[in-house]
Amino acid sequence: MRIESPHILRALGELGVERRPAASLAELTSLGIGGTTDLLRIRQHGHLPALVRLLRDEGIEHRFLGGGTNVLIADGELPWVVLQLIPPQPDVVVEGKTVWVDAAADLGRAVTTCARQNLGGMEGLIGVPGSVGGALRMNAGAYGTEIGRFVREVEVYRSAKGANETLREGEICFEYRHTSFAPGDVMLRARLELPVRPYEEILAGIRVCNEKRRASQPLNQKSAGCIFKNPPGGSAGRMIDGLGLKGFRVGDAMVSDRHANFFVNSGRASCRDMLGLIAEVRARVRAAHGCELEEEVIIWNA
Ligand SMILES: Cc1cc2nc3c(=O)[nH]c(=O)nc-3n(C[C@H](O)[C@H](O)[C@H](O)COP(=O)(O)OP(=O)(O)OC[C@H]3O[C@@H](n4cnc5c(N)ncnc54)[C@H](O)[C@@H]3O)c2cc1C
């Protein structure tokens, strides 16, 4: 979608929005898939309610993008604009055991910044790419750790109320790759509390997790991490692998030959290729195991 109306462009300017017309979302996502639309980047969290109100009043639909590492986006010209937060500096502030972290901050950098202040616990999250906001939305987790465990409060823009609000830990439910945030909620900032640990111990944990990732994941290929959630008590990757589907492809979308739950863009895969691969693999797992796999990747169809 291309915003061309002069009065909307003027209003965006007044809100300090940085607009990139016809941005390629393929370039903003780890899968390297996605069409084009206007990208609206906002620095002042306080301006988000006014921006969303403006878009709503003008009948312009929007989606909210973090680091783009867990989304599969439709091809072609997209019928909605994309919003993204610009991180303030500093975006991670440590006060004793408390960490204030901006939603736009890079998650891995937040983990290492905390480690340098002797705050541990999040070592397992070190290789999870993307932003803190995306991690909060997805309750990102790895190697026995999930971000939700450390959250004490989250400042959220609540689209239902049209205002920013602070949610405390008991008011948010964090489950396996699922949270109770409403679909229109935008994470702005979080307060985490982390255990104090010796730096060397945290660093050793980080190294172990990095090593495990390097040994098992196709880190040099374009992917969105695991495509499917693990079914209760099972492993989607093991089921797919067991069906001999490593290397199976639809166009340039391919089941990784390193990790069967990672689907990679091996060249110029389209969203259509990737959706075709997801549907085919899901059908085969259903036929073999009677199990309906649920996507972990967020799909933005046009
Ligand atoms: C190589 C690789 C390895 C990965 N390994 C893991 C892993 O071990 N564990 C794991 O959990 N995930 C993993 N992932 C998936 C992904 O990195 C995580 O889900 C990550 O937390 C997504 O963050 P993001 O900022 O990129 O979100 P995006 O992909 O930009 O968005 C994901 C969803 O979050 C929403 N969102 C983003 N920011 C905000 C915000 N501020 N407010 C509200 N909603 C928001 C988006 O609208 C979208 O619905 C991996 C991905 C890759 C490519």
The ligand as an SDF file (V2000), in Angstrom:
LIG
                    3D

 53 58  0  0  0  0  0  0  0  0999 V2000
   17.6190  -18.8820   13.0170 C   0  0  0  0  0  0  0  0  0  0  0  0
   16.4220  -18.6790   13.9030 C   0  0  0  0  0  0  0  0  0  0  0  0
   16.3620  -19.3090   15.1350 C   0  0  0  0  0  0  0  0  0  0  0  0
   15.2580  -19.1140   15.9720 C   0  0  0  0  0  0  0  0  0  0  0  0
   15.2400  -19.7540   17.1840 N   0  0  0  0  0  0  0  0  0  0  0  0
   14.2080  -19.5430   18.0140 C   0  0  0  0  0  0  0  0  0  0  0  0
   14.1820  -20.1660   19.3010 C   0  0  0  0  0  0  0  0  0  0  0  0
   15.0980  -20.8920   19.6920 O   0  0  0  0  0  0  0  0  0  0  0  0
   13.1170  -19.9170   20.1000 N   0  0  0  0  0  0  0  0  0  0  0  0
   12.0800  -19.1070   19.7200 C   0  0  0  0  0  0  0  0  0  0  0  0
   11.1430  -18.8860   20.5160 O   0  0  0  0  0  0  0  0  0  0  0  0
   12.0750  -18.5220   18.5040 N   0  0  0  0  0  0  0  0  0  0  0  0
   13.0920  -18.7200   17.6510 C   0  0  0  0  0  0  0  0  0  0  0  0
   13.0960  -18.1250   16.4180 N   0  0  0  0  0  0  0  0  0  0  0  0
   11.9260  -17.3360   15.9990 C   0  0  0  0  0  0  0  0  0  0  0  0
   12.0320  -15.8290   16.3020 C   0  0  0  0  0  0  0  0  0  0  0  0
   13.3730  -15.4230   16.3500 O   0  0  0  0  0  0  0  0  0  0  0  0
   11.3510  -15.4440   17.6110 C   0  0  0  0  0  0  0  0  0  0  0  0
    9.9830  -15.7740   17.5810 O   0  0  0  0  0  0  0  0  0  0  0  0
   11.5040  -13.9500   17.9080 C   0  0  0  0  0  0  0  0  0  0  0  0
   11.1550  -13.7100   19.2480 O   0  0  0  0  0  0  0  0  0  0  0  0
   10.6470  -13.0670   17.0030 C   0  0  0  0  0  0  0  0  0  0  0  0
   11.0100  -11.6980   17.2360 O   0  0  0  0  0  0  0  0  0  0  0  0
   10.9020  -10.6070   16.0900 P   0  0  0  0  0  0  0  0  0  0  0  0
   11.1930   -9.2890   16.7020 O   0  0  0  0  0  0  0  0  0  0  0  0
   11.7300  -10.9720   14.9450 O   0  0  0  0  0  0  0  0  0  0  0  0
    9.3640  -10.6980   15.7360 O   0  0  0  0  0  0  0  0  0  0  0  0
    8.6910  -10.5540   14.2970 P   0  0  0  0  0  0  0  0  0  0  0  0
    9.0480  -11.7220   13.4630 O   0  0  0  0  0  0  0  0  0  0  0  0
    8.9440   -9.2070   13.7490 O   0  0  0  0  0  0  0  0  0  0  0  0
    7.1540  -10.6540   14.7120 O   0  0  0  0  0  0  0  0  0  0  0  0
    6.6150  -11.8470   15.2550 C   0  0  0  0  0  0  0  0  0  0  0  0
    5.2330  -11.5130   15.8340 C   0  0  0  0  0  0  0  0  0  0  0  0
    5.4210  -10.6290   16.9330 O   0  0  0  0  0  0  0  0  0  0  0  0
    4.7030   -9.4170   16.7010 C   0  0  0  0  0  0  0  0  0  0  0  0
    5.5060   -8.3190   17.2490 N   0  0  0  0  0  0  0  0  0  0  0  0
    6.7970   -7.9910   17.0050 C   0  0  0  0  0  0  0  0  0  0  0  0
    7.1780   -6.9310   17.7500 N   0  0  0  0  0  0  0  0  0  0  0  0
    6.0730   -6.5900   18.4640 C   0  0  0  0  0  0  0  0  0  0  0  0
    5.7970   -5.5760   19.4200 C   0  0  0  0  0  0  0  0  0  0  0  0
    6.6980   -4.6710   19.8230 N   0  0  0  0  0  0  0  0  0  0  0  0
    4.5390   -5.5080   19.9260 N   0  0  0  0  0  0  0  0  0  0  0  0
    3.6010   -6.3900   19.5540 C   0  0  0  0  0  0  0  0  0  0  0  0
    3.7870   -7.3680   18.6780 N   0  0  0  0  0  0  0  0  0  0  0  0
    5.0180   -7.4710   18.1390 C   0  0  0  0  0  0  0  0  0  0  0  0
    4.5360   -9.3080   15.1950 C   0  0  0  0  0  0  0  0  0  0  0  0
    3.3960   -8.5150   14.8690 O   0  0  0  0  0  0  0  0  0  0  0  0
    4.3370  -10.7630   14.8430 C   0  0  0  0  0  0  0  0  0  0  0  0
    2.9960  -11.1490   15.1150 O   0  0  0  0  0  0  0  0  0  0  0  0
   14.1910  -18.2890   15.5550 C   0  0  0  0  0  0  0  0  0  0  0  0
   14.2440  -17.6570   14.3160 C   0  0  0  0  0  0  0  0  0  0  0  0
   15.3520  -17.8420   13.4940 C   0  0  0  0  0  0  0  0  0  0  0  0
   15.4110  -17.1360   12.1680 C   0  0  0  0  0  0  0  0  0  0  0  0
  1  2  1  0
  2  3  1  0
  2 52  2  0
  3  4  2  0
  4  5  1  0
  4 50  1  0
  5  6  2  0
  6  7  1  0
  6 13  1  0
  7  8  2  0
  7  9  1  0
  9 10  1  0
 10 11  2  0
 10 12  1  0
 12 13  2  0
 13 14  1  0
 14 15  1  0
 14 50  1  0
 15 16  1  0
 16 17  1  0
 16 18  1  0
 18 19  1  0
 18 20  1  0
 20 21  1  0
 20 22  1  0
 22 23  1  0
 23 24  1  0
 24 25  2  0
 24 26  1  0
 24 27  1  0
 27 28  1  0
 28 29  2  0
 28 30  1  0
 28 31  1  0
 31 32  1  0
 32 33  1  0
 33 34  1  0
 33 48  1  0
 34 35  1  0
 35 36  1  0
 35 46  1  0
 36 37  1  0
 36 45  1  0
 37 38  2  0
 38 39  1  0
 39 40  1  0
 39 45  2  0
 40 41  1  0
 40 42  2  0
 42 43  1  0
 43 44  2  0
 44 45  1  0
 46 47  1  0
 46 48  1  0
 48 49  1  0
 50 51  2  0
 51 52  1  0
 52 53  1  0
M  END
$$$$
